[in-house]
């Protein structure tokens, strides 16, 4: 899976590893779709409730952020 520049910046901000982020993007964490039809994933990692959106067309992780902030 590719990571967008935005997603990489968010990972650095929250000090997340690639493995932690890829653990969010799993079938059991899928919570629906955004208005464009891209899948949404939600999972708590190290006390951070992470929200991730993956591009439907090429599988790029568009964004990941903390829902609590």
Backbone as a ProteinNet text record, in pm:
[ID]
protein_1_A
[PRIMARY]
XXXXXXXXXXXXXXXXXXXXXXXXXXXXXXXXXXXXXXXXXXXXXXXXXXXXXXXXXXXXXXXXXXXXX
[TERTIARY]
83.7	0	88.8	56.5	126.6	69.7	152.2	109.4	119.4	14.5	19.7	113	155.7	240.9	167.2	39.7	-41.6	-41.1	-59.3	-60.4	75.8	184.5	318.8	341.4	295.3	308.8	231	112.1	31	96.5	156.9	226.4	340.5	417.8	528.2	474.9	367.2	308.6	269.5	213.5	167.6	268.3	385.2	491.7	441.6	373	320.1	414.3	423.8	503.4	414.8	479.6	405.1	322	377.6	304.8	178.8	189.6	71.8	-35.4	6.3	-88.8	-151.5	-70.5	-124.8	-216.4	-196.8	-285.7	-424	-432.3	-561.6	-641.9	-574	-640.1	-656.3	-753	-784.7	-936.5	-982	-1125.7	-1208.5	-1157.9	-1235.8	-1248.5	-1168.5	-1173.3	-1249.8	-1303.8	-1376.1	-1506.1	-1530.8	-1649.1	-1735	-1727.1	-1811	-1728.6	-1790.3	-1726.8	-1744.3	-1650.1	-1664.5	-1758.4	-1793.5	-1886.3	-1839.4	-1709.1	-1656.5	-1649.9	-1692.4	-1691.5	-1563	-1469.6	-1344.1	-1367.8	-1310.8	-1332.8	-1270.1	-1341.1	-1297.9	-1267.1	-1157.7	-1116.1	-1093.6	-1130.7	-1112.8	-1058.7	-953.1	-895.2	-814.9	-816.1	-734.8	-596.6	-493.2	-353.8	-281.3	-225.4	-150.7	-228.5	-356.5	-438.3	-484.1	-452	-492.9	-601.7	-717.7	-825.4	-801.6	-751.1	-710.8	-822.9	-833.9	-931.2	-850.3	-871.7	-794.9	-888.7	-848.1	-922.6	-826.3	-869.2	-788.4	-856.7	-778.9	-833.3	-882.1	-1003.7	-1064.9	-997.1	-953.2	-900.2	-759.4	-669.3	-531.9	-479.5	-561.3	-520.7	-426.2	-409.8	-324.1	-393.1	-318.7	-371.1	-372.3	-489.6	-504.9	-471.9	-532.6	-511	-530.3	-471.5	-490.8	-481.7	-577.3	-571.8	-639.6	-611.9	-665.6	-805.8	-904.5	-1041.9	-1066.1	-979	-1000.2	-950.7	-879.3	-829	-903.6
-117.1	0	124.2	217.5	345.6	438.9	531.3	631.9	769	848	984	1068.3	1179.7	1270.2	1315.6	1341.9	1382.9	1274.4	1148.5	1038.3	1024.6	1037.9	1029.4	1140.1	1260.2	1371.3	1344.2	1290.3	1256.1	1145.5	1049.6	942.1	998.7	1089.8	1150.9	1230.9	1302.8	1385.3	1301.1	1183.9	1096.3	986.8	990.6	892	748.8	727.6	596.5	524.8	393.8	313.6	267.7	223	170.3	49.3	-36.3	-154.8	-116.4	-15	30.8	83.7	160.4	216.7	107	14.3	-94	-183.7	-190.2	-265.1	-202.7	-73.6	-4.5	-45.1	-57.1	-85.8	-237	-290.3	-432.5	-447.1	-555.5	-576.4	-558.9	-607.7	-599.1	-456	-363.5	-224	-133.1	-188.2	-106.4	-55.5	73.5	137.1	211.2	173.3	237	304	407.4	477	626.6	702.3	847.3	881.8	1009.4	1046	1005.9	985.1	944.6	793.3	718.3	572.6	507.7	586.4	532.6	468.8	351.8	284	360.2	357.5	420.7	310.1	328.2	232.7	307.1	244	304.2	197.5	234.7	142.8	223	178	241.4	177.2	262	217.8	303.1	240.8	310.6	429.5	411.3	516.7	622.4	607.2	702.4	635.9	699.9	647.4	695	604.6	641.4	620.6	714.2	714.9	718.8	624.5	618.2	606.7	670.4	661.5	613.1	512.2	454.4	481.5	525.1	551.8	422.2	423.2	305	265.4	363	332.9	273.1	321.2	269.9	218	218.8	163.1	249.2	376	467.2	509.5	507.2	559.7	710.8	769.5	912.2	991.1	951.8	1024.1	931.7	971.1	902.4	1008.6	1009.4	1108	1058.5	1129.4	1098.1	1156.7	1074.6	1121.9	1200.7	1185.7	1253.2	1395.9	1438.6	1577.6	1662.2
0	0	0	-84.7	-88.5	16.6	61.9	158	91.4	102.4	48.9	136.2	84	162.2	288.6	274.8	389.9	498	456.7	552.5	620.9	545.1	603.7	706.2	674.9	769.9	897.6	884.2	1002.2	1083.9	1016.8	1087.5	1170.9	1112.3	1186.7	1305.2	1284.2	1390.7	1512.2	1486.2	1594.7	1629.3	1564.4	1588.5	1568	1456.6	1421.7	1326.3	1341.1	1248.3	1132.8	1025.9	911.3	953.7	1038.6	1083.9	1161.2	1245.2	1321	1226.3	1128	1031.6	947.5	899	817.7	899.5	1031.4	1118.7	1128.6	1106.1	1106.9	983.9	870.9	743.6	728.5	801.6	797.8	791.5	733.4	710.8	838	951.3	1075.8	1128.5	1076.1	1121.6	1025.7	919.6	821.3	881	862.1	922.2	820.6	695.9	595.7	488	426.5	315.4	329.8	271	266.1	150	129.5	21.7	-118.8	-137.7	-267.9	-284.1	-183.9	-190.4	-142.5	-89	-37.1	99.4	124.4	252.8	370.4	482	606.5	707.5	781.1	883.7	1015	1126.1	1257.8	1353.5	1427.1	1525.5	1626.8	1751.8	1855.2	1857.4	1853.3	1857.3	1960.2	2062.6	2168.1	2226	2249.1	2307.4	2209.5	2081.8	1978.2	1894.9	1883.6	1800.9	1657.8	1574.4	1439	1338.5	1246.7	1138.6	1010	920.2	795.9	676.4	566.2	441	333.3	259	152.2	18.4	-80.9	-213.9	-276.5	-322.2	-380.9	-512	-590	-722.4	-722.6	-635.1	-639.8	-506.2	-402.5	-274.3	-192.5	-230.5	-155.4	-26.3	82.9	209.4	196.9	190.4	168	293.1	404	529.4	647.6	756.6	884.1	992	1084	1189.3	1316.5	1424.9	1557.1	1568	1590.8	1603.8	1731.8	1829.1	1958.8	1960.8	1856.9	1856.8	1759.1
[MASK]
+++++++++++++++++++++++++++++++++++++++++++++++++++++++++++++++++++++

